[in-house]
C-alpha cells in the first residue's frame, strides 16, 4: 500500500494537463492561475510499477479536488486516491511545483501522510500525459498515464463541463438535495405559463424523479392501458391496486433547454410481478447517471443500463423484489429504492419480503462486485455513499438494520436497530454527521450519527459516543431531510416543517405548510438560500433558509406531484401527474 500511496500522491498532484504557454514573456502568475484552474477537478488514469518486481504494471486512478497556490512554490491539493482493489481515500497534501519553462514539475520530498507512511516523488505533466518516479522507505518505481476531466470516464467519454450543474441521482449529488449555481425562482404558475421554461407531456404514471447531466434530462415511466388511477391524500388504506394489464417500463431523455424528447426506450413489457400502492407507481425508482451510463431500475422487472444516447449496455435481473407492509404480506406496494453510481460501482438497496440485501455492481458490465445480506423488512429508502473521516461507506436506512457498509467490500461497519417500521427517507451526510429519520408504528426518530461510527449501538445519545444526538419523536415518514448550511430541515408527510441546529439538535421552529389537508410525499430541495417543499396536490412552498421561519411564496404546478424535483443552473424540473415541467426566473 505504501508504494501505491506514494504513487497516488504524485499522480494526484499531476492529474491535469498544464497549459503550454508559448510566449516567452508570459507572466508566471498567469501560468499558475491556468495551472490551478486546469488541475482543480481533474482525473488521472494510469499505471505504476515497482522496481525489482516481476508483476505487470498495476492500475491506478486519482482525482483532484481544489488545487491552489499557498505561497512561493507551495501548493495545496485535495487528492482522492484509488488503486488496485483498495477503497478510495481522500487526503489533503502540500507539494512544491517548480517550472521548467512552461512545464511544471511536482516535487514531494519525505512527505508524511497519516496512517500511510512517508513518500518522495517527482512528476512531470505535459500535453495530457504524466510521467514520474516515486519511492518509499525501501522500495519505489515509476508511474505514467493520461490526464482527463474528472467528469469523464476512463475512456474520456461523458460531459466535461461542471459537475456542479448536474443532478445525477435521487435528491441530487450524494442525496443531499442541495444545488448552487444560478438563482432559483420564488414565484411561478404553470397553467398560466408564468416563469415556465417548458412543459412536456410524459406518458404513463411515475413518481421517479428526473435527473440531469449536461444538456440532458432523464426520467422513467410505466405506461399501461389508459390513465392509471392515483389516490393522493392522508389515509391509511393498505390494499394494493388490482391491475393485471400490460405495462411498458420506459426511460426517456429530454433536451434540457427545450424539453423536446430526444429518445425513448422501452426496457421491459409485460404484467408487473408485484402490485402497487394506490398512491404509488410501477416506476418509483429514480434513474442515476454519471454522464456516461444511465441506470433505470424497475424493481422486479429489472435493472437496465444505457449510455446517454439510449444504447442498451446491459440488464440485470435481481429477482422478485416484493415490497409491502411486512405485517400483511398481501399488501404489495411496489419497489422504490433508487440506484446510486459512485467510482464505477452501482449501489442498490433491496429490502423486501424475504431475502433483503445491499449490493455493488460494476457500472460497465452489471457484474456483482459484492452482495451483503440484510435481515430487514421491506423499506423504500435509497442508500447514500459517504466519504468522511478517512473512509468510504454505503449507508442504509432501515428498521431492523440501520447501518454502514464498507464501499469496497460490503463489510458491515456499524449498526443501529429500531425506529419507524416503514423506513423511506434517504440518509443525508453533513458536518461529519449522518442524519437518518423514519416513522410509522410507535417510533419516529431523527438520528445524528458520527461518520466514524463502528459496531452496534443504541439510538439514545447518552448511551453511545457514536450517536451525537437523537430526537426520538417528530421524524419523517416519507420525505428525505435536508441539511442546508447549519440547519437540518425535516418536513413530514402532513406538511409540518421542523428545523433544527444540525450539529446539536436544538429546535429552531416548527411550522405547518399549507392547511394540513394534503399529503407531502416528494422530498424538499434547497438552492440559493431557499427551500422548496411540494404537496401532493402540486403546491410548492418556498421557505427562506435559516433559523427563523419565513414563507416566500406558494406556487402551483397545475397537477398532482409526488416526486422530488431536480435542480440545475437555476432551473427546477418537476415530474407532475402527466408532465415534466421546467420552471425558472425569466424576469
C-alpha positions as CSV (number, residue, x, y, z in Angstrom):
1,X,0.0,0.0,0.0
2,X,2.8,2.4,0.8
3,X,4.3,2.3,-2.7
4,X,0.8,2.8,-4.0
5,X,0.1,5.7,-1.8
6,X,3.3,7.3,-2.9
7,X,2.3,6.8,-6.5
8,X,-1.1,8.2,-5.6
9,X,0.4,11.3,-4.1
10,X,2.4,12.1,-7.1
11,X,-0.4,11.2,-9.5
12,X,-2.9,13.2,-7.6
13,X,-0.6,16.1,-7.8
14,X,-0.4,15.9,-11.6
15,X,-3.9,14.9,-12.5
16,X,-4.3,17.7,-15.0
17,X,-2.7,19.0,-18.2
18,X,-0.8,22.2,-17.6
19,X,-1.3,25.0,-20.2
20,X,1.6,25.3,-22.6
21,X,2.4,29.0,-22.7
22,X,4.4,29.6,-25.9
23,X,5.1,33.3,-25.3
24,X,8.4,33.7,-23.6
25,X,7.2,36.8,-21.8
26,X,4.1,35.3,-20.3
27,X,3.8,36.2,-16.7
28,X,4.3,33.4,-14.2
29,X,1.2,34.5,-12.4
30,X,-0.9,33.7,-15.5
31,X,0.8,30.3,-15.8
32,X,0.0,29.5,-12.2
33,X,-3.6,30.6,-12.5
34,X,-4.1,28.5,-15.5
35,X,-2.4,25.5,-13.8
36,X,-4.7,25.8,-10.8
37,X,-7.8,26.1,-12.9
38,X,-6.9,23.1,-15.0
39,X,-5.8,20.8,-12.2
40,X,-8.8,21.5,-10.0
41,X,-11.3,18.8,-10.6
42,X,-9.2,16.7,-12.9
43,X,-8.7,12.9,-13.0
44,X,-5.6,10.8,-13.8
45,X,-5.8,7.3,-15.1
46,X,-2.7,5.2,-15.5
47,X,-0.4,2.6,-14.0
48,X,2.6,2.3,-11.6
49,X,5.5,-0.1,-11.4
50,X,7.6,-1.4,-8.5
51,X,11.3,-1.7,-9.1
52,X,12.5,-5.3,-9.0
53,X,9.0,-6.7,-9.2
54,X,8.0,-9.2,-11.9
55,X,4.4,-8.1,-11.7
56,X,2.7,-6.3,-14.6
57,X,2.2,-2.5,-14.0
58,X,-0.8,-2.0,-11.7
59,X,-3.7,0.3,-12.5
60,X,-4.3,3.5,-10.6
61,X,-6.9,6.3,-10.6
62,X,-6.6,9.7,-8.9
63,X,-9.0,12.6,-8.7
64,X,-8.2,16.1,-7.5
65,X,-10.5,18.5,-5.8
66,X,-9.4,22.1,-5.3
67,X,-5.8,22.9,-6.3
68,X,-4.4,26.2,-5.1
69,X,-1.2,28.0,-4.6
70,X,-0.4,28.7,-0.9
71,X,2.8,30.8,-1.1
72,X,6.1,30.7,-3.1
73,X,6.2,27.4,-4.8
74,X,3.9,25.6,-2.2
75,X,0.6,24.3,-3.5
76,X,-2.3,22.7,-1.6
77,X,-4.2,19.8,-3.2
78,X,-7.1,17.7,-2.0
79,X,-6.5,14.3,-3.6
80,X,-8.7,11.3,-3.9
81,X,-6.7,8.1,-4.3
82,X,-7.9,4.8,-5.8
83,X,-5.7,1.9,-6.8
84,X,-5.9,-1.8,-7.5
85,X,-8.9,-3.1,-5.4
86,X,-8.4,-0.9,-2.4
87,X,-11.1,1.6,-1.4
88,X,-10.7,5.2,-2.3
89,X,-9.4,7.6,0.3
90,X,-9.2,11.4,0.2
91,X,-6.2,13.3,1.7
92,X,-5.1,16.9,1.7
93,X,-1.4,17.3,0.8
94,X,1.0,20.2,0.3
95,X,3.5,19.9,-2.5
96,X,6.1,22.1,-4.3
97,X,5.7,23.0,-8.0
98,X,8.8,24.1,-9.9
99,X,8.8,25.2,-13.5
100,X,11.0,24.2,-16.4
101,X,9.9,26.9,-18.9
102,X,6.2,26.1,-19.5
103,X,6.3,22.7,-17.9
104,X,5.5,22.1,-14.2
105,X,7.4,19.6,-12.1
106,X,5.6,18.5,-9.0
107,X,8.0,17.7,-6.1
108,X,7.3,15.8,-2.9
109,X,10.1,15.0,-0.5
110,X,9.7,12.9,2.6
111,X,6.0,13.8,2.8
112,X,4.4,12.2,5.8
113,X,0.8,11.1,5.3
114,X,-1.0,9.9,8.5
115,X,-1.7,6.1,8.5
116,X,0.1,5.7,5.2
117,X,3.8,6.5,5.5
118,X,6.5,8.8,4.2
119,X,6.9,9.3,0.5
120,X,9.0,11.1,-2.1
121,X,8.0,11.7,-5.8
122,X,8.9,13.7,-8.9
123,X,6.3,14.1,-11.6
124,X,6.2,15.9,-14.9
125,X,2.9,16.8,-16.7
126,X,2.8,17.7,-20.4
127,X,0.2,17.6,-23.2
128,X,-2.3,15.4,-21.4
129,X,0.1,12.9,-20.1
130,X,2.2,12.4,-16.9
131,X,5.3,10.5,-16.0
132,X,7.4,10.3,-12.9
133,X,9.1,8.4,-10.1
134,X,8.1,7.5,-6.6
135,X,9.8,6.0,-3.6
136,X,9.0,5.0,0.0
137,X,11.5,3.8,2.6
138,X,12.7,0.6,0.9
139,X,11.0,0.5,-2.5
140,X,10.0,2.6,-5.4
141,X,9.2,2.7,-9.1
142,X,7.7,4.6,-11.9
143,X,4.2,5.9,-12.8
144,X,2.7,7.1,-16.1
145,X,-0.7,7.6,-17.7
146,X,-3.1,10.2,-19.2
147,X,-5.0,13.1,-17.8
148,X,-8.7,13.5,-18.4
149,X,-11.5,15.7,-17.0
150,X,-12.9,14.2,-13.8
151,X,-16.5,14.2,-15.2
152,X,-15.4,11.8,-17.9
153,X,-14.9,8.0,-17.7
154,X,-11.5,6.3,-18.2
155,X,-12.1,6.4,-22.0
156,X,-12.6,10.1,-21.9
157,X,-16.4,9.9,-22.5
158,X,-19.0,11.9,-20.7
159,X,-19.7,15.5,-20.0
160,X,-16.6,17.5,-19.3
161,X,-18.4,20.6,-18.1
162,X,-19.0,21.4,-14.4
163,X,-20.4,18.6,-12.4
164,X,-21.9,21.1,-10.0
165,X,-24.6,21.8,-12.6
166,X,-25.6,18.1,-12.7
167,X,-28.3,16.4,-10.6
168,X,-27.1,12.7,-11.0
169,X,-29.4,10.7,-8.7
170,X,-32.4,10.8,-6.4
171,X,-32.2,14.0,-4.3
172,X,-29.1,15.2,-6.1
173,X,-25.4,14.5,-5.6
174,X,-24.9,12.2,-2.6
175,X,-28.6,12.5,-1.8
176,X,-28.2,15.9,-0.2
177,X,-30.9,17.8,-2.0
178,X,-28.8,20.9,-2.4
179,X,-28.0,22.8,-5.6
180,X,-26.0,26.0,-6.2
181,X,-25.2,28.0,-9.3
182,X,-28.0,30.1,-10.7
183,X,-30.8,31.8,-8.7
184,X,-33.9,29.6,-8.5
185,X,-37.3,31.2,-8.8
186,X,-39.6,32.3,-6.0
187,X,-42.8,32.6,-8.0
188,X,-44.4,30.8,-10.9
189,X,-47.7,29.5,-12.2
190,X,-47.5,26.5,-14.5
191,X,-51.0,26.7,-16.0
192,X,-50.7,30.4,-16.7
193,X,-47.2,30.0,-18.1
194,X,-45.5,32.3,-15.6
195,X,-41.8,31.5,-15.3
196,X,-42.3,28.3,-17.2
197,X,-39.4,27.4,-19.5
198,X,-41.1,24.4,-21.0
199,X,-43.8,21.7,-20.2
200,X,-43.6,18.4,-21.9
201,X,-46.2,15.6,-21.7
202,X,-44.9,12.3,-20.3
203,X,-47.0,9.2,-20.8
204,X,-47.8,6.8,-18.0
205,X,-47.6,7.1,-14.2
206,X,-44.4,7.5,-12.3
207,X,-43.1,9.0,-9.1
208,X,-39.5,8.7,-10.1
209,X,-37.6,12.0,-10.1
210,X,-35.8,13.5,-13.1
211,X,-32.0,13.5,-13.1
212,X,-29.8,16.0,-15.1
213,X,-26.4,15.7,-16.7
214,X,-25.1,18.3,-19.1
215,X,-27.8,19.2,-21.6
216,X,-30.0,16.2,-20.9
217,X,-32.7,15.3,-18.5
218,X,-33.6,11.6,-17.9
219,X,-36.8,10.3,-16.4
220,X,-38.6,6.9,-16.2
221,X,-42.2,6.0,-16.5
222,X,-44.6,3.0,-16.5
223,X,-47.2,3.1,-19.4
224,X,-50.3,0.9,-19.0
225,X,-53.7,0.8,-20.6
226,X,-55.4,4.2,-20.2
227,X,-54.9,6.5,-17.3
228,X,-53.7,4.7,-14.2
229,X,-55.8,5.5,-11.1
230,X,-53.9,7.6,-8.4
231,X,-55.3,8.3,-4.9
232,X,-53.5,11.1,-3.1
233,X,-54.1,12.5,0.4
234,X,-53.6,11.4,4.0
235,X,-55.1,8.0,4.5
236,X,-54.2,4.5,5.8
237,X,-55.5,2.1,3.1
238,X,-53.0,-0.8,2.7
239,X,-54.8,-2.6,-0.1
240,X,-52.8,-2.6,-3.4
241,X,-54.3,-1.6,-6.8
242,X,-55.7,-4.6,-8.6
243,X,-54.4,-4.3,-12.2
244,X,-53.4,-7.1,-14.4
245,X,-52.8,-5.0,-17.6
246,X,-49.7,-5.0,-19.6
247,X,-47.2,-2.2,-18.9
248,X,-44.2,-0.7,-20.7
249,X,-41.3,0.3,-18.5
250,X,-39.6,3.2,-20.2
251,X,-36.6,5.5,-19.9
252,X,-36.8,8.9,-21.6
253,X,-34.2,11.5,-22.4
254,X,-35.2,15.2,-22.9
255,X,-33.3,18.2,-24.1
256,X,-32.6,20.4,-21.1
257,X,-33.1,23.6,-22.9
258,X,-36.2,22.9,-24.9
259,X,-37.9,20.0,-23.2
260,X,-38.0,18.1,-26.5
261,X,-37.9,14.3,-26.2
262,X,-34.5,13.2,-27.7
263,X,-35.2,9.5,-27.3
264,X,-37.4,7.0,-25.5
265,X,-36.5,3.3,-24.8
266,X,-38.8,0.6,-23.6
267,X,-36.8,-1.6,-21.2
268,X,-39.5,-4.1,-20.4
269,X,-43.0,-5.0,-21.4
270,X,-45.5,-7.3,-19.5
271,X,-47.7,-7.6,-16.5
272,X,-45.8,-6.3,-13.4
273,X,-44.9,-9.1,-10.9
274,X,-45.8,-7.0,-7.9
275,X,-48.8,-4.8,-7.3
276,X,-48.5,-1.1,-6.4
277,X,-50.0,1.1,-3.6
278,X,-53.0,3.3,-4.5
279,X,-50.6,6.3,-4.1
280,X,-47.7,4.5,-5.8
281,X,-46.5,3.7,-9.2
282,X,-44.5,0.9,-11.1
283,X,-41.8,3.5,-11.9
284,X,-41.0,4.9,-8.5
285,X,-37.2,4.4,-8.6
286,X,-35.3,7.5,-9.8
287,X,-32.7,6.8,-12.5
288,X,-29.0,7.6,-11.9
289,X,-26.3,8.8,-14.3
290,X,-22.5,9.5,-14.3
291,X,-22.6,11.3,-17.7
292,X,-21.6,8.0,-19.5
293,X,-24.1,5.5,-18.1
294,X,-27.8,5.9,-17.3
295,X,-29.5,3.4,-15.0
296,X,-33.2,2.7,-14.9
297,X,-34.4,0.4,-12.1
298,X,-37.9,-1.1,-12.3
299,X,-37.7,-3.4,-9.2
300,X,-38.9,-7.0,-10.1
301,X,-38.8,-6.0,-13.8
302,X,-35.0,-5.5,-13.7
303,X,-32.1,-3.0,-13.7
304,X,-31.2,-1.6,-17.1
305,X,-28.0,0.3,-18.1
306,X,-28.0,2.6,-21.1
307,X,-25.5,5.0,-22.5
308,X,-26.5,8.7,-22.7
309,X,-27.6,8.2,-26.4
310,X,-30.0,5.4,-25.5
311,X,-28.0,2.3,-26.3
312,X,-28.7,-0.6,-24.0
313,X,-25.4,-1.7,-22.4
314,X,-26.6,-4.4,-20.0
315,X,-29.5,-5.5,-18.0
316,X,-29.7,-7.3,-14.6
317,X,-32.5,-9.5,-13.1
318,X,-32.4,-9.1,-9.4
319,X,-35.3,-11.4,-8.8
320,X,-38.8,-10.7,-7.5
321,X,-38.5,-7.7,-5.2
322,X,-41.7,-7.8,-3.2
323,X,-42.1,-4.6,-1.2
324,X,-45.1,-4.2,1.0
325,X,-46.3,-4.0,4.6
326,X,-44.4,-6.7,6.5
327,X,-47.4,-7.3,8.8
328,X,-49.7,-8.0,5.8
329,X,-47.9,-9.9,3.1
330,X,-50.7,-9.4,0.5
331,X,-50.2,-5.6,0.8
332,X,-47.8,-5.2,-2.1
333,X,-46.8,-1.6,-2.5
334,X,-44.2,-1.6,-5.2
335,X,-40.4,-1.1,-5.2
336,X,-39.0,2.4,-4.8
337,X,-35.3,2.4,-3.8
338,X,-33.1,4.1,-6.4
339,X,-29.7,3.1,-7.7
340,X,-26.6,5.2,-6.9
341,X,-23.4,5.4,-9.1
342,X,-20.1,6.1,-7.4
343,X,-16.5,5.4,-8.5
344,X,-17.5,2.9,-11.2
345,X,-19.9,1.0,-8.9
346,X,-23.7,0.8,-8.9
347,X,-25.1,0.5,-5.3
348,X,-28.6,-1.0,-4.9
349,X,-30.5,-1.5,-1.7
350,X,-33.1,-4.2,-2.0
351,X,-35.1,-4.6,1.3
352,X,-38.0,-6.8,0.5
353,X,-40.2,-9.6,1.8
354,X,-37.7,-12.4,2.1
355,X,-34.0,-12.1,1.3
356,X,-33.0,-8.5,1.7
357,X,-29.6,-7.3,0.6
358,X,-27.4,-4.3,-0.4
359,X,-25.0,-4.9,-3.3
360,X,-22.4,-3.2,-5.5
361,X,-22.3,-3.9,-9.3
362,X,-19.8,-2.9,-11.9
363,X,-21.3,0.0,-13.8
364,X,-19.7,-1.1,-17.1
365,X,-20.9,-4.7,-17.0
366,X,-23.5,-5.2,-14.3
367,X,-21.4,-7.9,-12.7
368,X,-21.7,-8.4,-9.0
369,X,-18.8,-6.9,-7.0
370,X,-20.2,-7.7,-3.6
371,X,-23.5,-8.5,-2.0
372,X,-24.3,-8.3,1.7
373,X,-27.4,-9.9,3.2
374,X,-29.6,-7.7,5.4
375,X,-32.0,-9.1,8.0
376,X,-34.6,-6.5,7.2
377,X,-38.3,-5.9,6.4
378,X,-39.3,-4.0,3.2
379,X,-38.0,-0.4,3.1
380,X,-38.2,2.2,0.3
381,X,-35.1,4.1,1.1
382,X,-32.2,4.9,-1.3
383,X,-28.7,4.3,0.0
384,X,-26.2,7.1,0.4
385,X,-22.4,7.0,-0.3
386,X,-20.4,8.8,2.3
387,X,-16.8,9.8,2.3
388,X,-15.7,11.2,5.6
389,X,-13.1,10.7,8.4
390,X,-10.8,8.7,6.1
391,X,-13.3,6.0,4.9
392,X,-15.8,5.5,2.2
393,X,-19.0,3.8,3.1
394,X,-22.6,2.9,1.9
395,X,-25.3,4.0,4.4
396,X,-28.7,2.3,4.5
397,X,-31.8,3.3,6.4
398,X,-33.8,0.6,7.9
399,X,-35.9,-0.7,10.9
400,X,-34.1,-3.9,11.9
401,X,-30.8,-2.7,10.4
402,X,-29.8,1.0,10.0
403,X,-26.1,0.7,9.1
404,X,-23.0,1.5,7.2
405,X,-21.1,-0.8,4.9
406,X,-17.5,-0.6,3.5
407,X,-17.8,0.7,0.0
408,X,-15.1,-1.6,-1.4
409,X,-16.1,-4.9,0.3
410,X,-19.6,-4.6,1.6
411,X,-18.4,-5.4,5.1
412,X,-20.7,-4.1,7.9
413,X,-19.1,-1.2,9.8
414,X,-21.8,-0.2,12.2
415,X,-25.4,-0.9,13.0
416,X,-28.5,0.6,14.8
417,X,-31.8,-1.2,15.4
418,X,-35.2,0.4,15.7
419,X,-37.2,3.5,14.7
420,X,-40.1,3.6,12.4
421,X,-41.0,0.3,10.9
422,X,-41.6,1.6,7.3
423,X,-38.4,3.5,6.5
424,X,-38.5,5.7,3.4
425,X,-36.2,8.7,3.8
426,X,-32.6,8.5,2.4
427,X,-29.7,9.1,4.8
428,X,-28.1,12.6,4.4
429,X,-24.5,13.4,5.4
430,X,-23.2,16.8,6.5
431,X,-20.8,18.2,9.2
432,X,-19.3,14.7,9.6
433,X,-22.7,13.5,10.8
434,X,-25.2,11.0,9.2
435,X,-28.8,12.2,9.6
436,X,-31.3,9.4,9.4
437,X,-35.1,9.6,10.1
438,X,-38.1,7.3,9.8
439,X,-41.6,6.9,11.1
440,X,-44.6,4.6,11.4
441,X,-45.5,2.4,14.3
442,X,-44.6,3.6,17.8
443,X,-41.4,5.4,16.9
444,X,-40.3,8.3,14.6
445,X,-36.7,9.2,15.4
446,X,-34.3,11.7,14.0
447,X,-30.7,10.5,14.4
448,X,-27.4,12.3,14.1
449,X,-24.6,9.6,13.9
450,X,-20.9,10.2,13.6
451,X,-19.5,9.2,10.2
452,X,-16.7,7.4,12.1
453,X,-19.1,5.1,13.9
454,X,-18.3,1.4,14.5
455,X,-20.0,-1.6,15.9
456,X,-23.7,-1.8,17.2
457,X,-25.0,0.9,19.4
458,X,-28.2,2.5,20.8
459,X,-30.3,5.3,19.4
460,X,-30.0,7.1,22.8
461,X,-27.3,9.7,22.6
462,X,-26.4,9.3,26.3
463,X,-25.7,5.6,25.7
464,X,-23.2,5.9,22.8
465,X,-20.4,8.2,21.7
466,X,-21.3,7.4,18.1
467,X,-24.9,8.8,18.5
468,X,-24.1,12.5,18.6
469,X,-27.7,13.5,19.2
470,X,-31.1,12.0,18.7
471,X,-34.7,13.1,18.8
472,X,-36.9,10.0,19.3
473,X,-40.1,11.8,18.0
474,X,-41.0,14.1,15.1
475,X,-39.2,12.0,12.5
476,X,-40.2,11.9,8.8
477,X,-42.3,9.2,7.3
478,X,-41.9,10.0,3.6
479,X,-39.5,12.9,3.0
480,X,-35.7,12.8,2.9
481,X,-34.4,15.6,5.2
482,X,-32.1,18.4,4.1
483,X,-29.0,19.9,5.7
484,X,-28.5,23.4,4.3
485,X,-25.9,25.5,6.0
486,X,-26.1,24.9,9.7
487,X,-29.7,23.8,9.8
488,X,-31.5,20.5,9.4
489,X,-34.9,20.7,7.7
490,X,-37.4,17.9,8.3
491,X,-40.8,18.2,6.6
492,X,-43.2,15.3,7.4
493,X,-46.0,13.8,5.3
494,X,-48.5,16.2,6.8
495,X,-46.5,19.3,5.8
496,X,-45.1,20.2,9.2
497,X,-41.6,21.6,8.9
498,X,-39.3,21.2,11.8
499,X,-35.9,23.0,11.7
500,X,-33.0,22.1,14.0
501,X,-29.5,23.2,14.6
502,X,-27.7,20.4,12.7
503,X,-24.8,19.9,15.0
504,X,-26.7,19.8,18.3
505,X,-30.4,19.0,17.5
506,X,-31.6,22.3,19.1
507,X,-35.1,23.1,17.7
508,X,-35.4,26.4,15.9
509,X,-39.0,26.3,14.9
510,X,-41.9,24.0,13.8
511,X,-44.4,25.4,11.3
512,X,-47.1,23.9,9.1
513,X,-47.0,24.4,5.3
514,X,-50.5,24.7,3.8
515,X,-53.7,24.0,5.6
516,X,-53.0,20.4,6.7
517,X,-55.4,18.9,4.2
518,X,-53.0,17.3,1.8
519,X,-50.0,15.0,2.0
520,X,-46.4,15.7,1.2
521,X,-44.6,12.8,-0.4
522,X,-41.8,14.2,-2.6
523,X,-38.7,15.4,-0.8
524,X,-37.8,19.0,-0.4
525,X,-34.7,20.6,-2.1
526,X,-32.6,23.6,-1.3
527,X,-30.9,26.2,-3.6
528,X,-29.8,29.9,-3.4
529,X,-30.9,30.4,0.2
530,X,-34.4,28.9,-0.3
531,X,-36.1,25.6,0.4
532,X,-38.8,24.1,-1.8
533,X,-41.4,21.7,-0.4
534,X,-44.1,20.2,-2.7
535,X,-47.6,18.9,-1.6
536,X,-49.2,16.0,-3.4
537,X,-51.7,18.4,-4.9
538,X,-48.8,20.3,-6.6
539,X,-48.4,23.3,-4.4
540,X,-44.7,24.2,-3.9
541,X,-44.0,26.1,-0.7
542,X,-40.9,28.3,-0.8
543,X,-39.2,28.9,2.5
544,X,-36.3,31.2,3.4
545,X,-33.3,29.3,4.7
546,X,-32.2,30.0,8.3
547,X,-33.3,29.5,11.9
548,X,-36.4,31.8,11.5
549,X,-39.5,30.8,9.5
550,X,-40.3,32.9,6.6
551,X,-42.7,31.8,3.8
552,X,-41.6,33.4,0.5
553,X,-44.3,32.1,-1.8
554,X,-46.6,29.2,-2.7
555,X,-46.7,28.2,-6.4
556,X,-49.0,25.8,-8.3
557,X,-47.7,23.1,-10.7
558,X,-51.2,22.5,-12.1
559,X,-51.2,18.8,-11.4
560,X,-50.6,16.3,-8.6
561,X,-46.9,15.8,-7.8
562,X,-45.4,13.0,-5.7
563,X,-41.8,13.1,-6.9
564,X,-38.8,15.1,-5.9
565,X,-37.6,17.9,-8.3
566,X,-34.1,18.1,-9.9
567,X,-32.3,21.5,-9.9
568,X,-29.7,22.7,-12.3
569,X,-28.3,26.2,-13.1
570,X,-31.3,27.9,-11.5
571,X,-33.9,25.7,-13.3
572,X,-36.2,23.4,-11.4
573,X,-37.5,20.3,-13.1
574,X,-40.8,18.8,-11.7
575,X,-42.3,15.5,-12.6
576,X,-46.1,16.0,-12.2
577,X,-49.0,13.7,-12.9
578,X,-48.7,13.9,-16.7
579,X,-45.8,16.2,-17.5
580,X,-42.2,17.2,-16.9
581,X,-42.0,20.9,-16.2
582,X,-39.1,23.3,-16.1
583,X,-39.5,26.5,-14.1
584,X,-37.0,29.3,-13.8
585,X,-36.9,33.1,-13.1
586,X,-37.5,34.6,-16.6
587,X,-37.9,38.2,-15.5
